[in-house]
């Protein structure tokens, strides 16, 4: 698995809380991931910033 850096634009959105992150991981396990991770200049863009940990 390739690891990517977070693009500075991602900082416009606050990071998820630990509870939100656990809920996201559970939801992805149950329903799959519907949106692809978006890259800009080879770095992770705004919305899926924390998803790389799940």
C-alpha angles and dihedrals in degrees: 000000000000117000120216133199120241114255114235089241087069089071091076087077121062117240118255121262117247090257093051090049092051090049091050092051091049091048092050090050091051101038107018127236111297100182125056121231108262121223128200118185087352093301132105111272129218115290107039095044096125096035091084088073093054 
